[in-house]
Amino acid sequence: MGRKKIVIVGLIFLVIVAAIAGFLRFNMTGQRGTQTVILLHGYGSSSNATTKLAKAIQKQTAVQKRLQVNVTKDDNFNVAVSSKAAIYQMNFSNTEITEEREVAVLEKLLKQIKQKGIDHVSLVGHSMGANVALYTSLNHDYRTTSIYPKIDKLVAIAAPFNSGITVAGFDRQFDNNTIDSKTKQPKLQDENYRFFYQHCQNMNPDMQILNVMGDVGDNSDGVVTNFSSQALGFFVKKDQNYNMWVVKGKKVQHSQVRTNDTVVRQIAKFIQN
């Protein structure tokens, strides 16, 4: 084989290798830059609580737009909803807003996103924000609802799905809640749990779920019991892609676990893949 032919064959080989590498990289990282993600902070908090997560997801997914949705005390907001992929950080100025009102605001935003031609979203919620995300995913039958985008992924962080909030002012009997041997359900069930369970048939079985909670050493994150967070397992379908992760070690307390470096990194990867 002449030198010229060797060079040509070598160049063709390099092009093929580069193409294969690019294809594999694309498939390993998913469709970068195409995800629309909404992050919801916890009760009495603000969008600052989700900024680290938002930045990590933005970097991991290569989504260019990151927008803050400032919600007024009368539940209004004015944001330029994108017709392309974007990361939305909810920011509720009313620090005492109820879950029901947050759900109404979130559904309003989802409706606008759908009208822009976005058919798929992911929801990430911390504490009460996780309850709002789950509530929204169950509030309408996924088989008949067309005015909202499909929720592909749901991430719950330190969620009080069945009370178990170990601070003053809450029903402390939930601290030691257990499973009833006859019903195979929690003996104590709060209003949220009952709603979630009664509407779990509305959950899209294709929705992927990551349920993250911290354990400071007493089966709680210092605020919410793991038993309460784990209640999500009662609502998912039998063959659902559901992953539960109890995080131990440093920075696993209720308000810290959402900024735990390992947690942030894994959530970003979960959203991307």
C-alpha positions as CSV (number, residue, x, y, z in Angstrom):
1,M,0.0,0.0,0.0
2,G,1.4,3.4,-1.0
3,R,2.0,6.1,1.5
4,K,-0.9,8.2,0.2
5,K,-3.3,5.4,0.6
6,I,-2.0,4.7,4.2
7,V,-2.7,8.4,5.1
8,I,-6.2,8.3,3.6
9,V,-7.0,5.0,5.4
10,G,-5.6,6.5,8.6
11,L,-7.8,9.6,8.3
12,I,-10.9,7.6,7.6
13,F,-10.2,5.5,10.7
14,L,-9.8,8.6,12.8
15,V,-13.1,10.0,11.5
16,I,-14.9,6.8,12.3
17,V,-13.4,6.6,15.8
18,A,-14.4,10.2,16.5
19,A,-17.9,9.6,15.2
20,I,-18.3,6.5,17.4
21,A,-16.9,8.4,20.4
22,G,-19.3,11.2,19.8
23,F,-22.3,8.9,19.5
24,L,-21.4,7.0,22.7
25,R,-20.9,10.3,24.6
26,F,-24.2,11.6,23.4
27,N,-26.0,8.4,24.5
28,M,-24.2,8.3,27.9
29,T,-25.1,11.9,28.7
30,G,-28.6,12.0,27.3
31,Q,-30.0,14.8,25.1
32,R,-28.0,17.7,26.7
33,G,-29.7,21.0,26.7
34,T,-33.2,19.7,26.2
35,Q,-34.5,19.3,29.8
36,T,-37.0,21.7,31.5
37,V,-36.7,21.5,35.2
38,I,-38.6,23.3,38.0
39,L,-37.2,23.6,41.5
40,L,-39.3,24.2,44.6
41,H,-38.0,25.3,47.9
42,G,-39.3,24.4,51.3
43,Y,-41.7,26.2,53.7
44,G,-40.5,29.6,54.8
45,S,-37.5,29.5,52.5
46,S,-36.6,31.1,49.1
47,S,-35.1,30.3,45.8
48,N,-31.6,30.7,47.4
49,A,-32.2,27.2,48.9
50,T,-32.3,25.7,45.4
51,T,-29.5,27.7,43.7
52,K,-26.7,25.2,44.2
53,L,-28.9,22.5,42.8
54,A,-30.0,24.6,39.9
55,K,-26.4,25.5,39.0
56,A,-25.4,21.9,39.1
57,I,-28.3,20.7,37.0
58,Q,-27.6,23.5,34.5
59,K,-23.9,22.5,34.2
60,Q,-24.7,18.8,33.9
61,T,-27.5,19.2,31.4
62,A,-26.1,22.2,29.4
63,V,-29.4,24.0,29.6
64,Q,-28.7,27.6,28.8
65,K,-31.6,29.4,30.6
66,R,-32.0,29.6,34.3
67,L,-35.0,31.7,35.4
68,Q,-36.3,32.8,38.8
69,V,-40.1,32.7,39.2
70,N,-40.9,35.4,41.8
71,V,-44.4,34.7,43.2
72,T,-46.1,37.6,44.9
73,K,-48.1,37.3,48.1
74,D,-51.3,37.2,46.1
75,D,-49.8,34.2,44.1
76,N,-49.1,36.0,40.9
77,F,-45.9,35.9,38.9
78,N,-44.5,37.4,35.7
79,V,-41.8,35.4,34.0
80,A,-40.8,35.1,30.4
81,V,-41.6,31.4,29.9
82,S,-39.1,29.9,27.4
83,S,-40.1,27.9,24.3
84,K,-36.9,26.1,24.8
85,A,-35.4,24.1,27.7
86,A,-35.0,26.1,30.9
87,I,-34.5,25.7,34.6
88,Y,-37.1,27.5,36.8
89,Q,-36.5,28.3,40.4
90,M,-39.7,29.0,42.3
91,N,-39.4,31.9,44.8
92,F,-42.5,32.3,47.0
93,S,-42.5,35.7,48.8
94,N,-45.3,34.6,51.1
95,T,-43.3,32.5,53.6
96,E,-46.5,31.1,55.1
97,I,-48.1,30.0,51.8
98,T,-50.0,26.7,51.9
99,E,-49.2,23.6,49.8
100,E,-52.6,24.0,48.0
101,R,-51.8,27.5,46.9
102,E,-48.3,26.5,45.8
103,V,-49.8,23.7,43.7
104,A,-52.1,26.2,42.0
105,V,-49.2,28.5,41.2
106,L,-47.1,25.5,39.9
107,E,-49.9,24.3,37.7
108,K,-50.3,27.8,36.3
109,L,-46.6,27.8,35.4
110,L,-46.8,24.3,33.9
111,K,-49.8,25.4,31.8
112,Q,-47.8,28.3,30.4
113,I,-44.8,26.0,29.7
114,K,-47.1,23.6,27.8
115,Q,-48.4,26.5,25.7
116,K,-44.9,27.2,24.7
117,G,-44.6,23.7,23.2
118,I,-42.7,22.1,26.0
119,D,-44.2,18.6,26.5
120,H,-41.9,17.2,29.2
121,V,-40.6,18.5,32.6
122,S,-38.9,17.4,35.7
123,L,-39.8,18.5,39.2
124,V,-37.3,18.8,42.1
125,G,-38.6,19.7,45.6
126,H,-37.1,20.1,49.0
127,S,-39.2,19.5,52.1
128,M,-42.7,21.1,51.5
129,G,-41.6,21.7,47.9
130,A,-41.4,18.0,47.4
131,N,-45.0,17.6,48.7
132,V,-46.1,20.2,46.2
133,A,-44.3,18.4,43.4
134,L,-45.9,15.1,44.3
135,Y,-49.3,16.7,44.8
136,T,-49.1,18.2,41.4
137,S,-48.1,14.9,39.8
138,L,-51.2,13.2,41.3
139,N,-53.7,16.1,41.1
140,H,-54.8,15.1,37.6
141,D,-55.0,11.7,35.8
142,Y,-51.9,11.5,33.6
143,R,-53.9,9.6,31.0
144,T,-56.5,12.3,30.3
145,T,-54.6,15.5,31.2
146,S,-53.3,17.4,28.1
147,I,-53.0,21.0,29.3
148,Y,-49.9,20.3,31.3
149,P,-46.6,18.8,30.2
150,K,-45.7,15.3,31.2
151,I,-43.7,15.0,34.4
152,D,-40.8,12.7,33.4
153,K,-38.9,12.8,36.7
154,L,-39.6,13.7,40.3
155,V,-36.9,14.3,42.9
156,A,-38.0,14.6,46.5
157,I,-35.6,15.8,49.2
158,A,-36.3,15.6,52.9
159,A,-40.0,15.4,52.3
160,P,-42.7,15.2,55.0
161,F,-45.1,13.0,53.1
162,N,-46.7,11.8,56.4
163,S,-46.1,14.4,59.1
164,G,-43.3,13.1,61.3
165,I,-42.0,16.6,61.8
166,T,-39.9,16.5,65.0
167,V,-40.2,20.2,66.0
168,A,-42.4,22.1,68.3
169,G,-45.9,22.9,67.0
170,F,-46.4,19.6,65.2
171,D,-48.1,16.4,66.2
172,R,-45.3,14.5,67.9
173,Q,-47.1,11.2,68.0
174,F,-46.0,10.8,64.4
175,D,-42.4,10.7,65.6
176,N,-42.8,7.0,66.4
177,N,-45.2,6.0,63.7
178,T,-45.2,2.3,62.6
179,I,-46.8,0.0,60.0
180,D,-50.1,-1.6,60.9
181,S,-49.7,-5.3,60.6
182,K,-53.3,-5.7,59.2
183,T,-53.5,-2.9,56.7
184,K,-49.8,-2.8,55.8
185,Q,-50.1,1.0,55.9
186,P,-48.8,3.5,58.5
187,K,-50.9,3.4,61.6
188,L,-51.0,7.2,61.7
189,Q,-51.8,9.0,58.4
190,D,-52.0,12.8,58.0
191,E,-54.0,14.7,55.5
192,N,-51.2,14.7,52.9
193,Y,-50.7,11.0,53.1
194,R,-54.4,10.3,52.7
195,F,-54.6,12.5,49.6
196,F,-51.5,11.0,48.0
197,Y,-52.8,7.4,48.7
198,Q,-56.3,8.2,47.4
199,H,-54.9,9.7,44.2
200,C,-51.9,7.4,43.5
201,Q,-53.8,5.9,40.6
202,N,-53.2,9.2,38.8
203,M,-49.4,8.7,38.9
204,N,-47.7,8.2,35.6
205,P,-46.0,4.7,35.8
206,D,-43.3,6.0,33.5
207,M,-42.3,8.8,35.8
208,Q,-38.9,8.2,37.3
209,I,-38.6,9.0,41.0
210,L,-35.6,9.7,43.3
211,N,-36.5,10.0,47.0
212,V,-33.6,11.5,49.0
213,M,-33.4,11.9,52.8
214,G,-30.8,12.5,55.4
215,D,-30.2,10.5,58.6
216,V,-28.4,12.2,61.4
217,G,-28.3,9.0,63.4
218,D,-31.8,8.7,64.8
219,N,-33.8,7.8,61.6
220,S,-34.5,11.4,60.9
221,D,-32.8,14.4,59.3
222,G,-33.3,16.3,62.6
223,V,-36.6,17.7,61.4
224,V,-38.5,15.1,59.3
225,T,-38.5,11.4,60.2
226,N,-37.2,9.0,57.5
227,F,-40.4,7.0,58.1
228,S,-42.4,10.0,56.9
229,S,-40.1,10.6,53.8
230,Q,-40.3,6.9,53.0
231,A,-44.1,7.0,52.8
232,L,-43.6,7.9,49.1
233,G,-43.0,4.2,48.5
234,F,-46.7,3.5,49.3
235,F,-47.8,5.6,46.3
236,V,-45.7,4.4,43.5
237,K,-46.7,1.7,41.0
238,K,-45.3,-1.8,41.3
239,D,-42.9,-1.6,38.4
240,Q,-42.1,2.1,38.7
241,N,-38.6,3.3,38.4
242,Y,-38.4,4.4,42.1
243,N,-35.1,4.9,44.0
244,M,-34.8,5.7,47.6
245,W,-31.6,7.0,49.1
246,V,-30.9,7.5,52.8
247,V,-27.8,9.7,53.1
248,K,-25.6,9.5,56.2
249,G,-22.5,11.3,57.2
250,K,-21.8,15.0,57.0
251,K,-24.3,17.6,55.9
252,V,-27.4,15.4,56.0
253,Q,-29.5,17.6,58.4
254,H,-32.8,18.7,56.9
255,S,-31.7,22.1,55.6
256,Q,-28.2,20.9,54.7
257,V,-28.9,17.7,52.7
258,R,-30.1,19.7,49.7
259,T,-26.6,21.3,49.4
260,N,-24.7,18.1,50.2
261,D,-22.1,17.9,47.4
262,T,-22.7,14.2,46.8
263,V,-26.5,14.7,46.8
264,V,-26.3,17.6,44.5
265,R,-24.1,15.7,42.1
266,Q,-26.3,12.6,42.0
267,I,-29.5,14.6,41.5
268,A,-28.0,16.5,38.6
269,K,-27.0,13.2,37.0
270,F,-30.4,11.7,37.6
271,I,-32.1,14.6,35.9
272,Q,-29.6,14.4,33.0
273,N,-29.8,10.7,32.2
